[in-house]
Amino acid sequence: MDILKLNHELKDVQSKVLKCNREAIVLPEALNLGEIQGSYQNFYQQYLQYQATTKNGYYLNRMSFLERELSDIKKLNSQILQQQKIQQLEYANQEEEYKAYQKLYKSKVISRSEFVQQENKYLASKYPLQQSETAMLNNSGTYTAKEKELLDLRHTISEEQAKFVQALNQCITESNTWMMQHILVAPVAGKVSFAGIVQENQNVQSGQEVFVINPGNTDFFGEVQIPQYNMGKIKMGAYTLVKLHSYPYEQYGMIRGKLAYIADVAYRDSVFIAKVSFEHFENKDPDRKITLKNGMQADAEIITEESSLLQRFFRNITKMLNNK
């Protein structure tokens, strides 16, 4: 039954993926999958790649590093801008001082040697600004490269996740196909009741009813067919006595119930369907109590306001699914 286990686990994984849950996924191990082993191996390879895109996986950790690097580059850029402002002030001061020395030199107040010395200081003050400009350009290039790397990484993550989802859906489809071919699945839980005698290696015709599933609840109700000419004598909530053919009421008792529903439209030949809810079982034989099963037939006596209307209606007892 490893394929059943795998199918259940894969559908849980599918639900998590659809909810964009990036928690790490753990798959069952040492499975004997027979015919679908190859498909599962392909899926498992994609699963290993997908693990790198989940929490604490390589791709997300790498993405975290890149985001921190981008943050550091932004901080460095801010520092360079602050330095550049200081350098611009220093340059402005040097320029002002240089112009003053230039006037003194033209007026022959200072020697050429002193002027050249001041000119060199002025020219040197430009160098830090040029370095800052170069650092800004390099920093911008590094930031752009990191952004591209982050974009590529996100694209890789998206691709790996898409491949994983495709492999996951394929594996679910193949396991579903295998189950449809090899396993009988009932829509409700319950006990298997065979419709006849079934033995090993017996040939079964297509569409043949072999067994039914008994959900095991006791919420039965009855269906009664009421001819049109009797519709005026009954009403909702009318007391009804149900006498089962398989349990003669003289020996085993009867079931007391009420009309819980009456159809508004006739379903055939002016006959209306009504539903009888069972309220009390009058068991006369304590050793053999009335036990209801699908398809039992009985007579229903609907009690009218005027008198006991002893009308015998052919009816079926149908098991009501418990929706609670």
C-alpha positions as CSV (number, residue, x, y, z in Angstrom):
1,M,0.0,0.0,0.0
2,D,3.0,2.3,-0.4
3,I,1.5,3.9,-3.5
4,L,-1.6,4.9,-1.4
5,K,0.7,6.4,1.2
6,L,2.7,8.2,-1.5
7,N,-0.4,9.6,-3.1
8,H,-1.6,11.0,0.2
9,E,1.8,12.6,0.9
10,L,2.1,14.1,-2.6
11,K,-1.3,15.7,-2.3
12,D,-0.3,17.2,1.0
13,V,2.8,18.6,-0.7
14,Q,0.7,19.9,-3.5
15,S,-1.5,21.8,-1.0
16,K,1.5,23.3,0.6
17,V,3.0,24.4,-2.7
18,L,-0.2,26.0,-3.8
19,K,-0.2,28.0,-0.6
20,C,3.3,29.2,-1.3
21,N,4.6,27.5,1.8
22,R,8.4,27.5,1.6
23,E,8.9,25.2,4.6
24,A,11.2,22.2,3.8
25,I,9.2,19.2,2.5
26,V,10.0,15.7,3.8
27,L,9.1,12.7,1.6
28,P,8.6,9.1,2.9
29,E,11.5,6.8,2.3
30,A,12.0,3.1,1.4
31,L,8.8,2.9,-0.6
32,N,8.0,-0.1,-2.8
33,L,6.3,1.5,-5.7
34,G,6.5,-1.1,-8.4
35,E,5.2,0.2,-11.8
36,I,5.5,3.9,-10.9
37,Q,9.0,3.6,-9.4
38,G,10.6,5.2,-12.5
39,S,8.2,8.2,-12.4
40,Y,8.9,8.6,-8.7
41,Q,12.6,8.7,-9.3
42,N,12.2,11.5,-11.9
43,F,10.1,13.4,-9.4
44,Y,12.6,12.8,-6.6
45,Q,15.4,14.4,-8.6
46,Q,13.2,17.5,-9.1
47,Y,12.4,17.4,-5.4
48,L,16.1,17.6,-4.5
49,Q,16.5,20.6,-6.7
50,Y,13.3,22.1,-5.2
51,Q,14.7,21.7,-1.7
52,A,17.4,24.3,-2.6
53,T,14.5,26.8,-3.1
54,T,12.9,26.3,0.3
55,K,13.7,27.7,3.7
56,N,17.4,27.2,4.7
57,G,18.0,25.9,1.1
58,Y,21.0,27.1,-1.0
59,Y,19.1,29.4,-3.3
60,L,17.3,31.3,-0.5
61,N,20.5,31.6,1.5
62,R,22.3,32.9,-1.6
63,M,19.5,35.4,-2.1
64,S,19.8,36.5,1.5
65,F,23.6,37.1,1.0
66,L,23.0,39.1,-2.1
67,E,20.4,41.3,-0.5
68,R,22.8,42.0,2.4
69,E,25.5,42.8,-0.2
70,L,23.2,45.3,-1.9
71,S,22.4,46.9,1.4
72,D,26.1,47.3,2.2
73,I,26.7,48.8,-1.3
74,K,24.0,51.3,-0.6
75,K,25.6,52.2,2.8
76,L,29.0,52.6,1.1
77,N,27.5,54.8,-1.5
78,S,26.1,57.1,1.2
79,Q,29.5,57.3,2.9
80,I,31.1,58.2,-0.4
81,L,28.6,61.0,-0.9
82,Q,29.4,62.3,2.6
83,Q,33.1,62.2,1.8
84,Q,32.5,63.9,-1.5
85,K,30.7,66.8,0.2
86,I,33.7,67.3,2.5
87,Q,36.1,67.1,-0.4
88,Q,34.1,69.7,-2.3
89,L,34.4,72.1,0.6
90,E,38.2,71.4,0.8
91,Y,38.5,72.0,-2.9
92,A,36.5,75.2,-2.7
93,N,38.8,76.5,0.1
94,Q,41.9,75.5,-1.9
95,E,40.5,77.2,-5.0
96,E,39.8,80.4,-3.1
97,E,43.3,80.4,-1.6
98,Y,44.9,79.7,-5.0
99,K,43.1,82.7,-6.6
100,A,44.4,84.9,-3.8
101,Y,48.0,83.7,-4.4
102,Q,47.5,84.1,-8.1
103,K,46.7,87.8,-7.5
104,L,49.7,88.2,-5.3
105,Y,52.0,86.6,-7.9
106,K,50.6,88.9,-10.6
107,S,51.3,91.8,-8.4
108,K,54.8,90.5,-7.8
109,V,54.2,90.3,-4.1
110,I,55.3,86.6,-3.9
111,S,57.9,84.6,-5.8
112,R,57.1,82.2,-8.5
113,S,58.3,79.4,-6.3
114,E,55.7,80.2,-3.7
115,F,53.0,80.5,-6.3
116,V,53.9,77.1,-7.9
117,Q,53.8,75.5,-4.5
118,Q,50.3,76.9,-3.8
119,E,49.2,75.9,-7.3
120,N,50.3,72.3,-6.7
121,K,48.2,72.2,-3.5
122,Y,45.2,73.5,-5.5
123,L,45.7,70.8,-8.2
124,A,46.2,68.1,-5.5
125,S,42.8,69.0,-3.9
126,K,41.1,67.9,-7.1
127,Y,42.4,64.4,-6.8
128,P,40.2,63.2,-3.9
129,L,37.1,64.4,-5.8
130,Q,38.2,62.4,-8.9
131,Q,38.7,59.4,-6.7
132,S,35.2,59.8,-5.2
133,E,33.7,60.0,-8.7
134,T,35.6,56.8,-9.7
135,A,34.4,55.1,-6.5
136,M,30.8,56.1,-7.2
137,L,31.0,54.7,-10.7
138,N,32.6,51.4,-9.4
139,N,30.0,51.2,-6.7
140,S,27.2,51.7,-9.1
141,G,28.5,49.0,-11.4
142,T,28.9,46.6,-8.5
143,Y,25.3,47.3,-7.4
144,T,24.0,46.7,-10.9
145,A,25.9,43.4,-11.2
146,K,24.5,42.2,-7.8
147,E,21.0,43.2,-8.9
148,K,21.3,41.2,-12.1
149,E,22.7,38.2,-10.1
150,L,19.7,38.5,-7.7
151,L,17.3,38.7,-10.7
152,D,18.9,35.6,-12.3
153,L,18.7,33.7,-8.9
154,R,15.0,34.5,-8.6
155,H,14.4,33.3,-12.1
156,T,16.3,30.1,-11.3
157,I,14.2,29.6,-8.2
158,S,11.0,30.2,-10.2
159,E,12.1,27.7,-12.9
160,E,13.0,25.0,-10.3
161,Q,9.7,25.5,-8.5
162,A,7.8,25.2,-11.8
163,K,9.7,22.0,-12.8
164,F,9.0,20.6,-9.3
165,V,5.2,21.3,-9.6
166,Q,5.1,19.7,-13.0
167,A,6.9,16.6,-11.8
168,L,4.7,16.6,-8.7
169,N,1.5,16.7,-10.7
170,Q,2.8,14.0,-13.1
171,C,3.6,11.7,-10.2
172,I,0.2,12.3,-8.6
173,T,-1.5,11.6,-12.0
174,E,0.4,8.3,-12.4
175,S,-0.4,7.2,-8.9
176,N,-4.0,8.1,-9.4
177,T,-4.1,6.1,-12.6
178,W,-2.5,3.1,-10.8
179,M,-5.1,3.4,-8.0
180,M,-8.0,3.5,-10.5
181,Q,-6.6,0.3,-12.2
182,H,-5.8,-1.7,-9.1
183,I,-7.7,-0.3,-6.1
184,L,-11.4,0.0,-5.5
185,V,-12.2,3.3,-3.7
186,A,-15.5,4.1,-2.0
187,P,-16.7,7.7,-1.6
188,V,-17.6,7.0,2.0
189,A,-16.1,5.0,4.8
190,G,-17.9,1.9,6.1
191,K,-18.3,-1.9,6.1
192,V,-18.2,-3.9,2.9
193,S,-21.4,-6.0,2.4
194,F,-21.3,-8.5,-0.5
195,A,-24.4,-8.4,-2.8
196,G,-24.0,-12.2,-3.4
197,I,-21.5,-15.0,-3.1
198,V,-18.1,-14.0,-4.3
199,Q,-15.0,-16.2,-4.3
200,E,-11.4,-15.9,-5.5
201,N,-10.8,-16.0,-9.3
202,Q,-14.5,-15.6,-10.0
203,N,-15.2,-13.7,-13.2
204,V,-17.3,-10.6,-12.8
205,Q,-19.3,-8.9,-15.5
206,S,-18.6,-5.2,-16.3
207,G,-21.1,-3.1,-14.3
208,Q,-22.1,-6.1,-12.1
209,E,-22.8,-5.1,-8.5
210,V,-20.5,-7.1,-6.3
211,F,-20.8,-5.4,-2.9
212,V,-22.0,-2.2,-1.3
213,I,-20.5,0.0,1.4
214,N,-22.5,0.3,4.6
215,P,-21.5,3.6,6.3
216,G,-22.7,2.2,9.6
217,N,-24.9,5.1,10.8
218,T,-28.5,4.4,11.8
219,D,-30.2,7.5,10.4
220,F,-32.7,5.7,8.2
221,F,-35.9,7.2,6.7
222,G,-38.7,5.8,4.7
223,E,-40.1,6.8,1.3
224,V,-43.8,6.3,0.8
225,Q,-45.8,6.7,-2.4
226,I,-49.1,8.6,-1.9
227,P,-51.8,8.5,-4.7
228,Q,-53.2,11.9,-5.6
229,Y,-56.7,11.1,-4.3
230,N,-55.3,10.7,-0.7
231,M,-53.3,13.9,-0.7
232,G,-56.1,16.0,0.9
233,K,-56.4,13.6,3.9
234,I,-52.8,14.0,5.1
235,K,-50.5,16.8,6.2
236,M,-46.9,17.3,7.3
237,G,-46.2,15.9,10.7
238,A,-48.9,13.3,10.5
239,Y,-48.1,10.2,12.7
240,T,-47.2,7.1,10.7
241,L,-47.1,3.4,11.7
242,V,-44.5,1.5,9.7
243,K,-44.9,-2.3,9.5
244,L,-41.9,-4.1,8.0
245,H,-42.5,-7.1,5.7
246,S,-39.4,-8.8,7.0
247,Y,-40.5,-8.2,10.7
248,P,-44.2,-9.1,11.1
249,Y,-45.5,-6.5,13.5
250,E,-47.6,-9.0,15.5
251,Q,-44.3,-10.8,16.5
252,Y,-41.6,-8.1,16.3
253,G,-43.4,-4.8,16.6
254,M,-43.4,-1.7,14.4
255,I,-41.8,1.7,13.9
256,R,-43.6,4.9,14.8
257,G,-42.7,7.9,12.7
258,K,-43.9,11.2,11.2
259,L,-44.3,12.6,7.7
260,A,-41.3,14.9,7.4
261,Y,-41.6,15.9,3.8
262,I,-44.2,15.7,1.0
263,A,-43.2,16.4,-2.6
264,D,-44.9,19.3,-4.4
265,V,-44.8,17.6,-7.8
266,A,-45.9,14.1,-8.7
267,Y,-43.1,12.0,-10.0
268,R,-45.3,9.6,-12.1
269,D,-49.0,8.7,-12.6
270,S,-50.3,11.3,-10.1
271,V,-48.3,9.6,-7.3
272,F,-46.4,11.8,-4.8
273,I,-43.4,10.9,-2.8
274,A,-43.3,11.6,1.0
275,K,-40.6,11.1,3.5
276,V,-41.2,9.4,6.9
277,S,-38.8,10.0,9.7
278,F,-38.5,7.2,12.3
279,E,-38.9,8.2,15.9
280,H,-39.5,5.1,18.0
281,F,-39.0,1.3,17.5
282,E,-41.5,-0.8,19.3
283,N,-39.5,-4.1,19.7
284,K,-41.7,-6.9,21.0
285,D,-39.0,-9.5,20.9
286,P,-36.0,-8.4,23.0
287,D,-33.9,-11.2,21.5
288,R,-34.4,-10.1,17.9
289,K,-34.8,-6.3,17.6
290,I,-35.8,-4.6,14.4
291,T,-32.6,-3.9,12.3
292,L,-33.0,-1.8,9.2
293,K,-31.2,-2.3,6.0
294,N,-31.3,-0.6,2.6
295,G,-34.1,-1.7,0.3
296,M,-36.5,-3.1,3.0
297,Q,-40.2,-2.9,2.2
298,A,-43.0,-2.1,4.6
299,D,-46.6,-1.0,4.9
300,A,-47.3,2.6,6.1
301,E,-50.5,3.6,8.0
302,I,-50.8,7.4,8.1
303,I,-52.9,8.6,11.0
304,T,-55.3,11.4,9.9
305,E,-57.2,13.8,12.1
306,E,-60.4,12.0,11.5
307,S,-59.4,8.4,11.9
308,S,-56.7,5.8,11.3
309,L,-56.3,5.7,7.5
310,L,-55.3,2.0,7.0
311,Q,-53.8,2.6,3.6
312,R,-51.2,0.1,2.4
313,F,-48.5,1.8,0.5
314,F,-45.6,0.0,-1.2
315,R,-42.4,1.7,0.0
316,N,-38.6,1.5,0.3
317,I,-36.5,2.3,3.3
318,T,-33.4,4.3,2.2
319,K,-30.5,5.0,4.4
320,M,-29.9,8.6,5.0
321,L,-26.3,9.8,5.0
322,N,-25.3,11.6,8.2
323,N,-24.2,15.1,7.1
324,K,-23.1,16.1,10.5
